[in-house]
Amino acid sequence: VGIPIRIICVVRNPFDVISTMLLYAEMEKKWKEKLVAGEISETNKASFKSQPFDKVTQQFFRFAKGVKEHCTGNEGRAIIVHNVDLVHDPKDTMKQLCTFLEVECYEFYLQQCQEKVFSELSKSRKLVKWSQEQINEVERKMKDYHFLDRYSFHGDS
């Protein structure tokens, strides 16, 4: 086709991603209970899969492995965008993306983007009870992925 393929990988704090996945799994359990009780119909059923912490963590790090394989070492063809950067400085982050995609970046477009981006990061990790052992396990696994260096259980940088 002659159109260069570009890959944009958006990265978020692993603790928030894993927490969101766990919350979705918990939601599915509640949906199943309501379905059995006849409170909802089959057509309204959620499609989330109930998974314990270790399976959700494995799934997250499979995603991270994909980002590592496809978005690192592919200068010019792939870019990693951190969600925290998009939230804290949407205009600059979008300018970087436009430059990467080799498209013109108009001020009106940047303003529209800034208006659509959430003003704060969602910190799902605060909605899930984490043991110190679980925190340590995730932090240990994060060390294999340089693009996760800026994240910790206690914050984003």
N, CA and C atoms as an extended XYZ file, in Angstrom:
471
Properties=species:S:1:pos:R:3:atomname:S:1:resname:S:1:resid:I:1 pbc="F F F"
N         0.826       -1.183        0.000 N   VAL     1
C         0.000        0.000        0.000 CA  VAL     1
C         0.873        1.250        0.000 C   VAL     1
N         2.054        1.155        0.558 N   GLY     2
C         2.970        2.280        0.558 CA  GLY     2
C         2.806        3.243        1.720 C   GLY     2
N         1.940        2.923        2.640 N   ILE     3
C         1.757        3.772        3.809 CA  ILE     3
C         2.562        3.171        4.953 C   ILE     3
N         3.465        3.977        5.550 N   PRO     4
C         4.264        3.425        6.647 CA  PRO     4
C         3.394        3.095        7.868 C   PRO     4
N         3.673        1.973        8.466 N   ILE     5
C         2.944        1.555        9.666 CA  ILE     5
C         3.612        2.181       10.878 C   ILE     5
N         2.816        2.768       11.740 N   ARG     6
C         3.301        3.369       12.976 CA  ARG     6
C         2.579        2.700       14.143 C   ARG     6
N         3.316        2.488       15.215 N   ILE     7
C         2.742        1.862       16.406 CA  ILE     7
C         2.795        2.852       17.557 C   ILE     7
N         1.634        3.058       18.187 N   ILE     8
C         1.554        3.921       19.363 CA  ILE     8
C         1.180        3.031       20.547 C   ILE     8
N         2.051        2.963       21.515 N   CYS     9
C         1.801        2.178       22.729 CA  CYS     9
C         1.551        3.146       23.875 C   CYS     9
N         0.369        3.046       24.472 N   VAL    10
C         0.028        3.905       25.597 CA  VAL    10
C         0.227        3.098       26.878 C   VAL    10
N         1.006        3.657       27.799 N   VAL    11
C         1.381        2.954       29.022 CA  VAL    11
C         0.803        3.700       30.227 C   VAL    11
N         0.298        2.928       31.160 N   ARG    12
C        -0.297        3.460       32.388 CA  ARG    12
C         0.348        2.748       33.579 C   ARG    12
N         0.225        3.305       34.739 N   ASN    13
C         0.792        2.685       35.934 CA  ASN    13
C         0.275        1.245       36.053 C   ASN    13
N         1.176        0.255       36.120 N   PRO    14
C         0.756       -1.147       36.183 CA  PRO    14
C        -0.199       -1.453       37.334 C   PRO    14
N        -0.021       -0.781       38.464 N   PHE    15
C        -0.892       -1.037       39.607 CA  PHE    15
C        -2.330       -0.606       39.317 C   PHE    15
N        -2.487        0.453       38.532 N   ASP    16
C        -3.828        0.897       38.154 CA  ASP    16
C        -4.444       -0.037       37.120 C   ASP    16
N        -3.636       -0.482       36.171 N   VAL    17
C        -4.154       -1.398       35.145 CA  VAL    17
C        -4.585       -2.712       35.788 C   VAL    17
N        -3.729       -3.274       36.620 N   ILE    18
C        -4.051       -4.548       37.280 CA  ILE    18
C        -5.271       -4.376       38.179 C   ILE    18
N        -5.344       -3.269       38.898 N   SER    19
C        -6.502       -3.012       39.761 CA  SER    19
C        -7.782       -2.919       38.944 C   SER    19
N        -7.736       -2.229       37.823 N   THR    20
C        -8.919       -2.117       36.962 CA  THR    20
C        -9.339       -3.486       36.455 C   THR    20
N        -8.378       -4.301       36.076 N   MET    21
C        -8.689       -5.656       35.602 CA  MET    21
C        -9.342       -6.472       36.719 C   MET    21
N        -8.831       -6.334       37.927 N   LEU    22
C        -9.420       -7.036       39.069 CA  LEU    22
C       -10.833       -6.529       39.371 C   LEU    22
N       -11.023       -5.232       39.267 N   LEU    23
C       -12.353       -4.660       39.501 CA  LEU    23
C       -13.348       -5.156       38.451 C   LEU    23
N       -12.904       -5.255       37.208 N   TYR    24
C       -13.778       -5.801       36.164 CA  TYR    24
C       -14.137       -7.249       36.468 C   TYR    24
N       -13.155       -8.009       36.945 N   ALA    25
C       -13.413       -9.413       37.298 CA  ALA    25
C       -14.451       -9.482       38.412 C   ALA    25
N       -14.342       -8.599       39.387 N   GLU    26
C       -15.308       -8.562       40.491 CA  GLU    26
C       -16.691       -8.154       39.987 C   GLU    26
N       -16.707       -7.231       39.031 N   MET    27
C       -17.985       -6.818       38.449 CA  MET    27
C       -18.679       -7.994       37.781 C   MET    27
N       -17.877       -8.841       37.113 N   GLU    28
C       -18.478       -9.983       36.436 CA  GLU    28
C       -19.162      -10.901       37.441 C   GLU    28
N       -18.530      -11.111       38.587 N   LYS    29
C       -19.138      -11.961       39.612 CA  LYS    29
C       -20.500      -11.412       40.016 C   LYS    29
N       -20.570      -10.098       40.209 N   LYS    30
C       -21.835       -9.478       40.608 CA  LYS    30
C       -22.872       -9.581       39.501 C   LYS    30
N       -22.415       -9.444       38.241 N   TRP    31
C       -23.336       -9.591       37.116 CA  TRP    31
C       -23.884      -11.014       37.087 C   TRP    31
N       -23.015      -11.985       37.328 N   LYS    32
C       -23.463      -13.386       37.318 CA  LYS    32
C       -24.502      -13.624       38.409 C   LYS    32
N       -24.254      -13.064       39.600 N   GLU    33
C       -25.215      -13.210       40.699 CA  GLU    33
C       -26.564      -12.611       40.316 C   GLU    33
N       -26.550      -11.447       39.700 N   LYS    34
C       -27.795      -10.795       39.289 CA  LYS    34
C       -28.484      -11.589       38.177 C   LYS    34
N       -27.682      -12.160       37.276 N   LEU    35
C       -28.239      -12.962       36.190 CA  LEU    35
C       -28.951      -14.191       36.748 C   LEU    35
N       -28.299      -14.883       37.681 N   VAL    36
C       -28.885      -16.067       38.301 CA  VAL    36
C       -30.163      -15.695       39.051 C   VAL    36
N       -30.155      -14.525       39.680 N   ALA    37
C       -31.331      -14.080       40.434 CA  ALA    37
C       -32.435      -13.547       39.517 C   ALA    37
N       -32.173      -13.505       38.212 N   GLY    38
C       -33.171      -13.017       37.270 CA  GLY    38
C       -33.290      -11.509       37.227 C   GLY    38
N       -32.306      -10.810       37.774 N   GLU    39
C       -32.365       -9.346       37.818 CA  GLU    39
C       -31.919       -8.688       36.517 C   GLU    39
N       -31.184       -9.412       35.668 N   ILE    40
C       -30.789       -8.889       34.358 CA  ILE    40
C       -30.969       -9.983       33.326 C   ILE    40
N       -30.984       -9.591       32.062 N   SER    41
C       -31.164      -10.570       30.992 CA  SER    41
C       -29.818      -10.956       30.398 C   SER    41
N       -29.823      -12.023       29.606 N   GLU    42
C       -28.590      -12.493       28.951 CA  GLU    42
C       -27.971      -11.394       28.085 C   GLU    42
N       -28.816      -10.574       27.474 N   THR    43
C       -28.293       -9.556       26.563 CA  THR    43
C       -27.544       -8.449       27.294 C   THR    43
N       -27.791       -8.268       28.589 N   ASN    44
C       -27.107       -7.240       29.371 CA  ASN    44
C       -25.877       -7.776       30.099 C   ASN    44
N       -25.543       -9.024       29.881 N   LYS    45
C       -24.459       -9.680       30.615 CA  LYS    45
C       -23.108       -9.047       30.282 C   LYS    45
N       -22.305       -8.826       31.297 N   ALA    46
C       -20.948       -8.300       31.099 CA  ALA    46
C       -20.070       -9.392       30.506 C   ALA    46
N       -19.036       -8.993       29.791 N   SER    47
C       -18.166       -9.973       29.145 CA  SER    47
C       -16.815      -10.111       29.832 C   SER    47
N       -16.678       -9.589       31.045 N   PHE    48
C       -15.412       -9.687       31.760 CA  PHE    48
C       -15.231      -11.090       32.309 C   PHE    48
N       -13.979      -11.508       32.392 N   LYS    49
C       -13.674      -12.826       32.944 CA  LYS    49
C       -13.145      -12.685       34.356 C   LYS    49
N       -13.659      -13.480       35.255 N   SER    50
C       -13.218      -13.443       36.639 CA  SER    50
C       -11.848      -14.107       36.738 C   SER    50
N       -10.879      -13.364       37.240 N   GLN    51
C        -9.522      -13.886       37.331 CA  GLN    51
C        -8.897      -13.466       38.654 C   GLN    51
N        -8.217      -14.374       39.312 N   PRO    52
C        -7.527      -13.992       40.543 CA  PRO    52
C        -6.299      -13.130       40.246 C   PRO    52
N        -5.773      -12.569       41.292 N   PHE    53
C        -4.642      -11.648       41.170 CA  PHE    53
C        -3.512      -12.182       40.295 C   PHE    53
N        -3.082      -13.424       40.534 N   ASP    54
C        -1.917      -13.927       39.788 CA  ASP    54
C        -2.200      -14.034       38.294 C   ASP    54
N        -3.402      -14.420       37.909 N   LYS    55
C        -3.718      -14.519       36.481 CA  LYS    55
C        -3.805      -13.132       35.836 C   LYS    55
N        -4.387      -12.185       36.549 N   VAL    56
C        -4.480      -10.826       36.027 CA  VAL    56
C        -3.079      -10.227       35.882 C   VAL    56
N        -2.232      -10.471       36.859 N   THR    57
C        -0.861       -9.970       36.800 CA  THR    57
C        -0.113      -10.592       35.620 C   THR    57
N        -0.271      -11.893       35.415 N   GLN    58
C         0.348      -12.560       34.264 CA  GLN    58
C        -0.135      -11.931       32.958 C   GLN    58
N        -1.425      -11.677       32.882 N   GLN    59
C        -1.981      -11.080       31.673 CA  GLN    59
C        -1.395       -9.689       31.439 C   GLN    59
N        -1.298       -8.884       32.494 N   PHE    60
C        -0.717       -7.558       32.340 CA  PHE    60
C         0.711       -7.653       31.802 C   PHE    60
N         1.513       -8.552       32.349 N   PHE    61
C         2.906       -8.626       31.920 CA  PHE    61
C         3.055       -9.266       30.531 C   PHE    61
N         2.074      -10.002       30.081 N   ARG    62
C         2.061      -10.422       28.667 CA  ARG    62
C         1.854       -9.196       27.780 C   ARG    62
N         0.968       -8.301       28.205 N   PHE    63
C         0.777       -7.044       27.470 CA  PHE    63
C         2.081       -6.240       27.462 C   PHE    63
N         2.725       -6.148       28.620 N   ALA    64
C         3.983       -5.402       28.731 CA  ALA    64
C         5.048       -6.004       27.819 C   ALA    64
N         5.070       -7.326       27.731 N   LYS    65
C         6.025       -7.990       26.838 CA  LYS    65
C         5.753       -7.595       25.388 C   LYS    65
N         4.481       -7.499       25.025 N   GLY    66
C         4.123       -7.065       23.676 CA  GLY    66
C         4.585       -5.643       23.403 C   GLY    66
N         4.422       -4.769       24.373 N   VAL    67
C         4.901       -3.391       24.221 CA  VAL    67
C         6.420       -3.399       24.052 C   VAL    67
N         7.099       -4.176       24.860 N   LYS    68
C         8.562       -4.249       24.779 CA  LYS    68
C         9.006       -4.752       23.407 C   LYS    68
N         8.330       -5.771       22.890 N   GLU    69
C         8.706       -6.351       21.600 CA  GLU    69
C         8.398       -5.423       20.427 C   GLU    69
N         7.292       -4.707       20.496 N   HIS    70
C         6.853       -3.936       19.344 CA  HIS    70
C         7.171       -2.447       19.420 C   HIS    70
N         7.395       -1.937       20.616 N   CYS    71
C         7.551       -0.492       20.757 CA  CYS    71
C         8.924       -0.046       21.225 C   CYS    71
N         9.809       -0.975       21.514 N   THR    72
C        11.171       -0.567       21.861 CA  THR    72
C        12.091       -1.087       20.764 C   THR    72
N        13.059       -0.280       20.430 N   GLY    73
C        13.983       -0.664       19.371 CA  GLY    73
C        13.418       -0.459       17.974 C   GLY    73
N        12.296        0.187       17.862 N   ASN    74
C        11.676        0.477       16.568 CA  ASN    74
C        11.604        1.985       16.356 C   ASN    74
N        12.720        2.666       16.594 N   GLU    75
C        12.751        4.120       16.462 CA  GLU    75
C        12.191        4.524       15.105 C   GLU    75
N        11.338        5.520       15.150 N   GLY    76
C        10.728        6.012       13.923 CA  GLY    76
C         9.460        5.270       13.535 C   GLY    76
N         9.308        4.040       14.011 N   ARG    77
C         8.108        3.249       13.681 CA  ARG    77
C         7.188        3.062       14.878 C   ARG    77
N         7.713        3.264       16.071 N   ALA    78
C         6.908        3.042       17.277 CA  ALA    78
C         7.233        4.116       18.314 C   ALA    78
N         6.234        4.423       19.113 N   ILE    79
C         6.414        5.413       20.172 CA  ILE    79
C         5.649        4.944       21.411 C   ILE    79
N         6.221        5.201       22.558 N   ILE    80
C         5.545        4.903       23.818 CA  ILE    80
C         5.058        6.222       24.399 C   ILE    80
N         3.775        6.266       24.694 N   VAL    81
C         3.159        7.449       25.294 CA  VAL    81
C         2.709        7.055       26.693 C   VAL    81
N         3.107        7.832       27.663 N   HIS    82
C         2.696        7.567       29.038 CA  HIS    82
C         1.406        8.339       29.330 C   HIS    82
N         0.414        7.632       29.823 N   ASN    83
C        -0.866        8.236       30.148 CA  ASN    83
C        -0.701        9.431       31.077 C   ASN    83
N         0.226        9.336       32.007 N   VAL    84
C         0.462       10.434       32.956 CA  VAL    84
C         0.885       11.704       32.207 C   VAL    84
N         1.668       11.571       31.136 N   ASP    85
C         2.079       12.731       30.336 CA  ASP    85
C         0.890       13.328       29.595 C   ASP    85
N         0.053       12.460       29.060 N   LEU    86
C        -1.125       12.932       28.344 CA  LEU    86
C        -2.053       13.716       29.268 C   LEU    86
N        -2.237       13.239       30.488 N   VAL    87
C        -3.116       13.919       31.446 CA  VAL    87
C        -2.503       15.236       31.930 C   VAL    87
N        -1.219       15.215       32.243 N   HIS    88
C        -0.583       16.410       32.801 CA  HIS    88
C        -0.238       17.470       31.760 C   HIS    88
N         0.033       17.036       30.521 N   ASP    89
C         0.388       17.999       29.467 CA  ASP    89
C        -0.141       17.492       28.121 C   ASP    89
N        -1.473       17.532       27.946 N   PRO    90
C        -2.056       16.961       26.734 CA  PRO    90
C        -1.583       17.623       25.441 C   PRO    90
N        -1.405       18.941       25.462 N   LYS    91
C        -0.991       19.620       24.222 CA  LYS    91
C         0.389       19.145       23.763 C   LYS    91
N         1.335       19.138       24.688 N   ASP    92
C         2.690       18.728       24.317 CA  ASP    92
C         2.727       17.263       23.888 C   ASP    92
N         1.989       16.416       24.600 N   THR    93
C         1.957       14.990       24.248 CA  THR    93
C         1.358       14.801       22.864 C   THR    93
N         0.299       15.526       22.564 N   MET    94
C        -0.323       15.412       21.240 CA  MET    94
C         0.588       15.981       20.148 C   MET    94
N         1.335       17.040       20.464 N   LYS    95
C         2.312       17.566       19.496 CA  LYS    95
C         3.346       16.503       19.160 C   LYS    95
N         3.820       15.798       20.196 N   GLN    96
C         4.797       14.730       19.975 CA  GLN    96
C         4.215       13.628       19.093 C   GLN    96
N         2.957       13.279       19.350 N   LEU    97
C         2.308       12.252       18.533 CA  LEU    97
C         2.136       12.711       17.086 C   LEU    97
N         1.736       13.957       16.891 N   CYS    98
C         1.583       14.478       15.530 CA  CYS    98
C         2.921       14.472       14.796 C   CYS    98
N         3.974       14.884       15.489 N   THR    99
C         5.317       14.856       14.892 CA  THR    99
C         5.684       13.421       14.520 C   THR    99
N         5.457       12.495       15.419 N   PHE   100
C         5.749       11.085       15.169 CA  PHE   100
C         4.980       10.572       13.949 C   PHE   100
N         3.713       10.962       13.843 N   LEU   101
C         2.871       10.505       12.732 CA  LEU   101
C         3.079       11.319       11.456 C   LEU   101
N         3.900       12.361       11.567 N   GLU   102
C         4.192       13.243       10.441 CA  GLU   102
C         2.925       13.879        9.877 C   GLU   102
N         2.102       14.366       10.806 N   VAL   103
C         0.896       15.097       10.410 CA  VAL   103
C         0.951       16.484       11.022 C   VAL   103
N         0.302       17.432       10.351 N   GLU   104
C         0.270       18.799       10.860 CA  GLU   104
C        -0.580       18.867       12.121 C   GLU   104
N        -0.136       19.667       13.052 N   CYS   105
C        -0.785       19.747       14.347 CA  CYS   105
C        -1.287       21.181       14.554 C   CYS   105
N        -2.567       21.380       14.379 N   TYR   106
C        -3.149       22.711       14.489 CA  TYR   106
C        -3.514       23.027       15.939 C   TYR   106
N        -3.421       24.287       16.287 N   GLU   107
C        -3.735       24.730       17.644 CA  GLU   107
C        -5.169       24.371       18.030 C   GLU   107
N        -6.092       24.524       17.090 N   PHE   108
C        -7.490       24.173       17.359 CA  PHE   108
C        -7.605       22.696       17.746 C   PHE   108
N        -6.880       21.835       17.043 N   TYR   109
C        -6.890       20.397       17.333 CA  TYR   109
C        -6.327       20.134       18.734 C   TYR   109
N        -5.220       20.776       19.047 N   LEU   110
C        -4.602       20.602       20.365 CA  LEU   110
C        -5.547       21.057       21.475 C   LEU   110
N        -6.241       22.158       21.243 N   GLN   111
C        -7.194       22.656       22.228 CA  GLN   111
C        -8.340       21.665       22.420 C   GLN   111
N        -8.834       21.098       21.323 N   GLN   112
C        -9.904       20.105       21.404 CA  GLN   112
C        -9.441       18.870       22.178 C   GLN   112
N        -8.226       18.440       21.924 N   CYS   113
C        -7.664       17.292       22.643 CA  CYS   113
C        -7.567       17.592       24.133 C   CYS   113
N        -7.062       18.755       24.456 N   GLN   114
C        -6.903       19.133       25.864 CA  GLN   114
C        -8.246       19.134       26.586 C   GLN   114
N        -9.298       19.549       25.910 N   GLU   115
C       -10.630       19.590       26.519 CA  GLU   115
C       -11.205       18.192       26.736 C   GLU   115
N       -10.769       17.216       25.961 N   LYS   116
C       -11.314       15.857       26.044 CA  LYS   116
C       -10.587       14.977       27.062 C   LYS   116
N        -9.360       15.319       27.391 N   VAL   117
C        -8.555       14.496       28.289 CA  VAL   117
C        -8.988       14.743       29.736 C   VAL   117
N        -9.053       13.674       30.515 N   PHE   118
C        -9.372       13.810       31.933 CA  PHE   118
C        -8.360       14.733       32.598 C   PHE   118
N        -8.819       15.499       33.573 N   SER   119
C        -7.927       16.441       34.250 CA  SER   119
C        -7.084       15.774       35.335 C   SER   119
N        -7.464       14.561       35.730 N   GLU   120
C        -6.722       13.826       36.755 CA  GLU   120
C        -6.542       12.384       36.319 C   GLU   120
N        -5.478       11.767       36.818 N   LEU   121
C        -5.267       10.347       36.581 CA  LEU   121
C        -6.261        9.538       37.397 C   LEU   121
N        -6.737        8.460       36.815 N   SER   122
C        -7.572        7.518       37.556 CA  SER   122
C        -6.633        6.603       38.324 C   SER   122
N        -6.815        6.511       39.621 N   LYS   123
C        -5.929        5.694       40.455 CA  LYS   123
C        -6.705        4.510       41.018 C   LYS   123
N        -6.980        3.558       40.149 N   SER   124
C        -7.751        2.366       40.518 CA  SER   124
C        -7.087        1.589       41.639 C   SER   124
N        -5.781        1.717       41.774 N   ARG   125
C        -5.068        0.958       42.814 CA  ARG   125
C        -5.579        1.294       44.207 C   ARG   125
N        -6.198        2.455       44.358 N   LYS   126
C        -6.731        2.860       45.663 CA  LYS   126
C        -8.063        2.179       45.972 C   LYS   126
N        -8.632        1.519       44.977 N   LEU   127
C        -9.922        0.846       45.159 CA  LEU   127
C        -9.772       -0.647       45.432 C   LEU   127
N        -8.531       -1.125       45.406 N   VAL   128
C        -8.244       -2.549       45.602 CA  VAL   128
C        -7.299       -2.688       46.783 C   VAL   128
N        -7.558       -3.686       47.612 N   LYS   129
C        -6.668       -3.937       48.748 CA  LYS   129
C        -5.470       -4.754       48.253 C   LYS   129
N        -4.290       -4.163       48.343 N   TRP   130
C        -3.051       -4.801       47.916 CA  TRP   130
C        -2.265       -5.247       49.142 C   TRP   130
N        -1.752       -6.474       49.106 N   SER   131
C        -0.832       -6.905       50.162 CA  SER   131
C         0.568       -6.434       49.785 C   SER   131
N         1.439       -6.342       50.774 N   GLN   132
C         2.823       -5.940       50.482 CA  GLN   132
C         3.484       -6.964       49.566 C   GLN   132
N         3.151       -8.218       49.730 N   GLU   133
C         3.697       -9.278       48.875 CA  GLU   133
C         3.290       -9.059       47.406 C   GLU   133
N         2.046       -8.697       47.177 N   GLN   134
C         1.582       -8.435       45.809 CA  GLN   134
C         2.279       -7.212       45.218 C   GLN   134
N         2.424       -6.171       46.017 N   ILE   135
C         3.127       -4.964       45.553 CA  ILE   135
C         4.554       -5.326       45.172 C   ILE   135
N         5.236       -6.077       46.037 N   ASN   136
C         6.626       -6.473       45.770 CA  ASN   136
C         6.729       -7.315       44.499 C   ASN   136
N         5.780       -8.218       44.293 N   GLU   137
C         5.805       -9.075       43.105 CA  GLU   137
C         5.691       -8.246       41.830 C   GLU   137
N         4.752       -7.311       41.809 N   VAL   138
C         4.572       -6.471       40.626 CA  VAL   138
C         5.801       -5.596       40.412 C   VAL   138
N         6.319       -4.996       41.470 N   GLU   139
C         7.512       -4.155       41.333 CA  GLU   139
C         8.709       -4.952       40.828 C   GLU   139
N         8.850       -6.198       41.277 N   ARG   140
C         9.944       -7.051       40.801 CA  ARG   140
C         9.802       -7.315       39.303 C   ARG   140
N         8.599       -7.635       38.850 N   LYS   141
C         8.370       -7.922       37.432 CA  LYS   141
C         8.524       -6.672       36.565 C   LYS   141
N         8.195       -5.510       37.123 N   MET   142
C         8.301       -4.259       36.373 CA  MET   142
C         9.737       -3.961       35.966 C   MET   142
N        10.698       -4.465       36.718 N   LYS   143
C        12.107       -4.182       36.440 CA  LYS   143
C        12.560       -4.685       35.073 C   LYS   143
N        11.817       -5.621       34.496 N   ASP   144
C        12.160       -6.144       33.168 CA  ASP   144
C        11.718       -5.223       32.029 C   ASP   144
N        11.037       -4.142       32.370 N   TYR   145
C        10.458       -3.263       31.353 CA  TYR   145
C        10.816       -1.812       31.657 C   TYR   145
N        11.809       -1.297       30.938 N   HIS   146
C        12.321        0.046       31.229 CA  HIS   146
C        11.242        1.121       31.133 C   HIS   146
N        10.241        0.921       30.302 N   PHE   147
C         9.191        1.928       30.146 CA  PHE   147
C         8.250        1.978       31.355 C   PHE   147
N         8.440        1.061       32.308 N   LEU   148
C         7.657        1.087       33.542 CA  LEU   148
C         8.454        1.664       34.715 C   LEU   148
N         9.693        2.079       34.459 N   ASP   149
C        10.578        2.579       35.517 CA  ASP   149
C         9.986        3.739       36.307 C   ASP   149
N         9.209        4.542       35.682 N   ARG   150
C         8.709        5.753       36.343 CA  ARG   150
C         7.507        5.503       37.250 C   ARG   150
N         7.035        4.275       37.306 N   TYR   151
C         5.835        3.957       38.075 CA  TYR   151
C         6.162        3.201       39.360 C   TYR   151
N         5.314        3.418       40.364 N   SER   152
C         5.394        2.655       41.597 CA  SER   152
C         3.989        2.564       42.169 C   SER   152
N         3.828        1.790       43.203 N   PHE   153
C         2.518        1.682       43.838 CA  PHE   153
C         2.075        3.022       44.410 C   PHE   153
N         3.056        3.817       44.852 N   HIS   154
C         2.738        5.061       45.535 CA  HIS   154
C         2.695        6.284       44.620 C   HIS   154
N         2.964        6.093       43.324 N   GLY   155
C         2.860        7.259       42.459 CA  GLY   155
C         3.324        7.071       41.037 C   GLY   155
N         3.181        8.148       40.290 N   ASP   156
C         3.611        8.232       38.898 CA  ASP   156
C         4.559        9.403       38.803 C   ASP   156
N         5.519        9.297       37.900 N   SER   157
C         6.403       10.454       37.721 CA  SER   157
C         6.413       10.892       36.277 C   SER   157
